[in-house]
Amino acid sequence: MGKVLDAALMPFPPATPVTVYDSCLRMVFLKTVLTLITRRFQMAEALSANRSILIFLE
């Protein structure tokens, strides 16, 4: 996951001037990555909660 965030934060070489358009694209990409990560964690929490309920009911 660290490599993905590094790529999102620094997709251009330092010599390249960063425009407003580039930074907007970077923010959209970061927001998308963070949304996917949080959804994955929420799904994992929901699955573990369902397992706990099923084990409790048995």
C-alpha distances in whole Angstrom, upper triangle without the diagonal:
4,5,5,7,9,10,11,13,14,15,19,21,22,25,25,26,24,26,26,25,22,21,21,19,16,17,17,14,12,14,14,10,11,13,12,9,13,15,13,13,17,18,17,19,22,22,22,25,27,27,28,31,32,32,34,36,37
4,5,5,6,9,10,11,12,14,17,18,19,23,23,24,22,24,25,24,21,19,21,19,16,17,18,15,12,15,15,12,12,16,15,12,15,18,16,16,20,21,20,22,25,25,25,28,30,30,31,34,35,35,37,39,40
4,5,5,6,9,10,10,11,14,16,17,21,20,22,21,23,24,23,19,19,20,18,15,16,17,14,13,16,15,12,14,17,15,14,17,19,18,19,22,23,22,25,27,27,28,30,32,32,34,36,37,37,40,42,42
4,5,5,6,9,10,10,14,16,18,21,20,22,19,21,21,20,17,16,17,15,12,14,14,10,9,12,12,8,11,14,12,11,15,17,15,17,20,21,21,23,25,25,26,29,30,31,32,35,36,36,39,41,41
4,5,5,6,8,10,13,15,16,20,19,20,18,20,20,19,16,14,16,14,11,11,13,10,8,11,11,8,9,13,13,11,14,17,16,17,20,21,21,23,25,26,27,29,31,32,33,35,37,37,39,41,42
4,5,5,6,8,11,12,13,17,17,18,16,19,19,19,15,14,16,15,11,13,15,12,10,14,15,12,13,17,16,15,18,20,20,21,24,25,25,27,29,30,30,33,35,35,36,39,40,40,42,44,45
4,6,5,5,9,11,13,16,15,17,15,17,18,17,13,13,15,13,10,12,13,10,10,14,14,11,14,17,16,16,19,21,20,22,24,25,25,28,30,30,31,34,35,36,37,40,41,41,43,45,46
4,6,6,9,12,14,17,15,16,13,15,15,14,11,10,12,10,6,9,10,7,6,10,11,9,11,14,14,14,17,19,19,20,23,24,24,26,28,29,30,32,34,35,37,39,40,41,43,44,46
4,6,9,11,11,15,14,14,12,14,14,14,11,9,12,11,7,9,11,9,8,12,13,12,13,16,17,16,18,21,21,22,24,26,27,28,30,32,32,34,36,37,38,40,42,43,44,46,48
4,5,7,8,11,11,12,10,13,15,14,11,10,13,12,9,12,14,12,11,15,16,14,16,19,20,19,22,24,24,25,28,29,30,31,34,34,35,37,39,40,41,44,45,46,47,49,51
4,7,9,12,10,12,10,13,14,13,10,10,13,11,8,12,13,11,12,15,15,14,17,19,19,20,22,24,24,26,28,29,30,32,34,35,36,38,40,40,42,44,45,46,48,50,51
4,6,8,6,9,8,11,14,13,9,11,14,12,10,14,16,14,15,18,19,18,20,23,23,23,26,28,28,30,32,33,34,36,38,39,40,42,43,44,46,48,49,50,52,54,55
4,5,6,9,10,13,16,16,12,14,17,16,14,17,19,17,18,21,22,21,23,26,26,26,29,31,31,32,35,36,36,38,40,41,42,44,46,47,48,50,52,52,54,56,57
4,5,8,9,12,15,16,13,13,17,17,15,17,20,19,19,22,23,22,24,27,28,27,30,32,32,33,36,37,38,39,42,43,43,45,47,48,49,52,53,54,55,57,59
4,6,9,12,16,17,14,15,19,18,17,20,22,21,22,25,26,25,27,30,31,31,33,35,35,37,39,41,41,43,45,46,47,49,51,51,53,55,56,57,59,61,62
4,6,9,13,13,11,12,16,15,14,17,20,19,20,23,24,23,25,28,29,29,31,33,34,35,37,39,40,41,43,44,46,48,49,50,52,54,55,56,58,60,61
4,6,10,11,9,11,14,14,14,16,19,19,19,22,24,24,25,28,29,30,31,34,34,36,38,39,40,42,44,45,46,48,50,51,52,54,55,57,58,60,61
4,7,8,6,7,10,11,10,13,15,15,16,19,20,21,22,24,26,26,28,30,31,32,34,36,37,38,40,42,43,44,46,48,49,51,52,53,55,57,58
4,5,5,6,9,10,11,12,14,15,17,18,20,21,23,24,26,27,29,30,32,33,35,36,38,39,41,42,44,45,47,48,50,51,53,54,55,57,59
4,5,5,6,9,10,11,12,14,15,16,18,20,21,22,24,26,27,28,30,32,33,34,36,37,39,41,42,43,45,47,48,49,51,52,54,55,57
4,6,5,6,9,10,11,12,14,15,17,18,20,21,23,24,26,27,29,31,31,33,35,36,37,39,41,42,43,45,47,48,49,51,52,54,56
4,5,5,6,9,10,11,12,14,15,16,18,20,21,23,24,26,27,29,30,32,33,35,36,38,39,41,42,44,45,47,48,50,51,53,54
4,5,5,6,9,10,10,12,14,15,16,18,20,21,22,24,26,27,28,30,32,33,34,36,37,39,40,42,43,45,46,48,49,51,53
4,5,5,6,9,10,11,12,14,15,16,18,20,21,22,24,26,27,28,30,31,33,35,36,37,39,41,42,43,45,47,48,49,51
4,5,5,6,9,10,11,12,14,15,17,18,20,21,23,25,26,27,29,30,31,33,35,36,37,39,41,42,43,45,47,48,50
4,5,5,6,9,10,11,12,14,15,16,18,20,21,23,24,26,27,29,30,32,33,35,36,38,39,41,42,44,45,47,48
4,5,5,6,9,10,10,12,14,15,16,18,20,21,22,24,26,27,28,30,32,33,34,36,37,39,40,42,43,45,47
4,5,5,6,9,10,10,12,14,15,16,18,20,21,22,24,26,27,29,30,31,33,35,36,37,39,41,42,43,45
4,5,5,6,9,10,11,12,14,15,17,19,20,21,23,25,26,27,29,30,32,33,35,36,38,39,41,42,44
4,5,5,6,8,10,11,12,14,15,17,18,20,21,23,24,26,27,29,30,32,33,35,36,38,39,41,42
4,5,5,6,9,10,10,12,14,15,16,18,20,21,22,24,26,27,28,30,31,33,34,36,37,39,41
4,5,5,6,9,10,11,12,14,15,16,18,20,21,23,24,26,27,29,30,32,33,35,36,37,39
4,5,5,6,9,10,11,13,14,15,17,19,20,21,23,25,26,27,29,31,32,33,35,36,38
4,5,5,6,9,10,11,12,14,15,17,18,20,21,23,24,26,27,29,30,32,33,35,36
4,5,5,6,9,10,10,12,14,15,16,18,20,21,22,24,26,27,28,30,31,33,35
4,6,5,6,9,10,11,12,14,15,16,18,20,21,23,24,26,27,29,30,32,33
4,5,5,6,9,10,11,13,14,16,17,19,20,21,23,25,26,27,29,31,32
4,5,5,6,9,10,11,12,14,15,16,18,20,21,23,24,26,27,29,30
4,5,5,6,9,10,10,12,14,15,16,18,20,21,22,24,26,27,29
4,5,5,6,9,10,11,12,14,15,17,18,20,21,23,24,26,27
4,5,5,6,9,10,11,12,14,15,16,18,20,21,22,24,26
4,5,5,6,9,10,10,12,14,15,17,18,20,21,23,25
4,5,5,6,9,10,11,12,14,15,16,18,20,21,23
4,5,5,6,9,10,11,12,14,15,16,18,20,21
4,5,5,6,9,10,10,12,14,15,16,18,20
4,6,5,6,9,10,11,12,14,15,17,19
4,5,5,6,9,10,11,12,14,15,17
4,5,5,6,9,10,10,12,14,15
4,5,5,6,9,10,10,12,14
4,5,5,6,9,10,11,12
4,5,5,6,8,10,11
4,5,5,6,9,10
4,5,5,6,9
4,5,5,6
4,5,5
4,5
4
